[in-house]
Amino acid sequence: MILDLDVGNSRVKYRLRSADSIHNGVFNLVDFEDLAEYLPDSQPERIRASYAADDQTQAKLTQCLKAIYGVEPEFALTQAIQGGLTCGYQDPSQLGVDRWLALLAAWTDAHRELVVVDLGTAITIDYTGADGQHLGGYIVPGQQVMWDSLMGNTVGIDVQGLEAAPHTPGRSTEEAIGHGVSMMISGFIERCIQSFTDNSEADASPSIYMCGGGLEHLNLKLSSEYNINPHLVLDGLHISLAS
């Protein structure tokens, strides 16, 4: 039995994989000391993790997982080349491992030009050419960060909550913010996809993959079809640490 973990800035996704079943779960990350309350109580033989953190924080996670399961976790690392995919960063260690694993999963699935969009605390967009060369990408604040920034830096606005918003003018302050942020994110993603397509020499449009918790709170309006896979990082983790 294998326990896979995708530890993000605000949530933890996990996958418990046995010979005949797969169980996925997700919970909000509060403190590593509380992990035992949310992780499955089955006993894994291996623990594989995606966690873009400094050594000290990673060591704390390791300590907590060993206390729960008695198993040393294996952490995925961004590679220069893996599975036919080539990292576009001069120093691969500077590319977040979650971005790398999402790209690896998408590339393994499609083997063609890709746009991978991860809607998390930050929104990341990464491109891959038809030859598996990662071409770089963009990082911007996520929906919740945009919302919180506006709440914290604007006098007289006190509205709460995120939800999937239509792309119509808001008829209240809360609607105006929610609809505006949703439209801004959709427009940014649309522009990134169009820019990549316009500069591509391929005959067909790129395959587009979407992941991340922000999908639950966004009403994306894109002209291109896209694949939704909320577990793209976990899929990449399984590929990266298969042996």
N, C-alpha and C positions, 0 to 999 in steps of 0.2 A: 504494500500500500504506500502511495506517495502523496504527500501534502505539498501543493504548490501555492505560493503566496505572492500576490502583487500588492506591495505596500506603497501607497501613495501618500500625498500630503494630508489628505483628509479622510481617506477610506482605505480599507483593506479588502481585497477580493481574494478568495481562496478556492481551490479545487482539490477535492479528495478523490484520488484515482486508485481504483482497485482493478483486479483482473477482469471483473465483469460489470463494473459500474463507475459512473463519474457523478460527483455531487459538487455543484457550485454554490458559493455563498458570498455575502458581502456585508460589511458592517462599518460604521463610522469609527475612525481611529481616535481614541481619547488618550490612553496611556498604555505603554507596553505591559505594565503590571496587570492590566485588566484583560489581557489576551485570552487567558484561560476561560473567561466567561463566554467568549464568542467563537472560539475555534472549536472544531469537532473533537469529541472525546475519544474517537478511534485512535489506535496507535499506529502511526506511520513508520515504515522502515527508512524512508528518506524524506527530507524536507528541502525543497528547492525554492529560492526566493529571488524576486526582483525588488531591489530597494536602492534608490539613488540617494545615498546619504554618506556623511563623513564616517571615518573609521570608528570613532567613539560611539556614535549613534547605532551603527551597525553592530558593534560589539554588545551594546545593551540589548538589542533585539535577539542576538544569538544567545545571550545569557538567559533571557526569558523563555525562549523556545526550548532550550536544553532543560530548564527547570520543569517545563510542562511535559515534554515528551522524552527527555533523555537522549535527544538526537541533535547532532551538530548540523545546522542548516548549510546548504551549498548556495552561494550567491552567484547569480549570472553576472557576467561582465561584458561590456561592449567590446566586440572584436574588430580587428582591422578587416578581416575577411571571414565570412562564415556562411555556409550553405549557398554559395554563389552570390552572396550580397557583400558589397564592399563599402566600408564606412567612408563617408565623405569628409570627415574631420581629419586634419593633419595629426591630431592627438586623439585617437578614438576614446580614451578615457574621459574626455570632456563632453562626449555625447551621452546624455542620460540613458541609462540602461533600459528604462521603460520605452523610450522612443526607439531604441535599437530593436528590442524584442517585438514591438508592434510592427516595425518594418520587416523583420525577419519572418513573422507569421504571414503578413500580406504577400511578401515576395514568394514564399514557399507555396502559397495558394495560387498566385496569378502568373508569376514569371513574365511580367510585362511592365510597361511604364505604370508607376503608382503615384497616388497622392494619399497619404495617411494622415488623418485628422484625429487628434486626441483631445477631447473636450473635458479637461480636468480643472484643477485649481488654476493652472495655466492652460491655454490653448496652444497646442503645437501642431504644426503642419510640416510634413517632410515629403520630399520628392525622391523617386528612384527611376533611373532610366531603364530602357529595355534590356540593357546588358547587366543589370543588377548593381549599377553604380549609384550610391546614395549621393544626391545632388544638393544636399543641404535643406534648409527649411526656415520656418519662422516660429517665434514664441511671443505670445501676447497674453495679457491678463484674461483669466476666465470670467465666466458670467458672474459668479459670486463675488470675485475680487472687484469687478467693475461696479457692481451694486454697492458693496461695502465702501468703496472709495467715494462714491457719490454721497452716500449717507453720512460719511465721516467728514466731508469737506464742504458741505452745503448747509447753510443756515435755513431752518424752518421746514426741513423735509424729514419726516419720520414715518416711513412706510416699511413694512416687513414682508418677507417671503418671496420666493421665486416660483414661477410656474411657467409652463409653456405658453407663450404669448403670441397672439396674431400680429401680423404686420400691418396694422391699421393705426391711425392716430389715436393716442390715449385720451379718454374723456375724464380722467382723474390723474393726479400726480403719480399715483402708484402705477396706473396703466401706462402713462407716458414714459416712465422709467423702464418698466418691464418690456413694453413693446419696442422701445428704442434700443435697449441693449440687445434684444433678440434680433432686431433688424440689422444692427451694427455687426454682430457676429456672423449672421448669414451673408451679409454683403462682403465681409472680409474673406470668408471661406470661398465664396463665389469668385471673387477677384483673384485669389491665389490659384484656384483651379484653372480659370480662364487664362491667366498669365502663363502657366505651365503648358497648357494646350497650345496656345498661340506660338510658343517658342519651340514646340516639339517637331521633330521630323518624322514621327510615326504616323502611319495612315489612320490609325484608330485612336479614339480618345483614351486617356489613361483610366485604369481601374481606380476607384475611390473607395477607401475604407474609413469608417467612422467608429471610434470607440470613446470610452470615458463616461463618467457619471453625469456630465453636463447634458448628455442626450435626453435625460429624463425631464429637463427643465427648459428645453429649447424647441421652438417650432421652426425648424430649418426649412428655408425655401430656396432650393437650388435647382438650376436648370438641368444639371447632370444627375443621372442615376448613381446611387451609391450603396455600398454594402455596409450594414450595421453589424458589428461584432463587439459586444461589450467586454468580451473575454480575450481580446486580441493579444494583450500582453501575456496572459497566461498561456495562450497557444504558442507564442514565441518562446516562452520560458521552457515549455516542454520540448520544443525543437532544439533549443540551445543546449540544454543539459540532459539530452536523451540518454546518453551512455552512463 
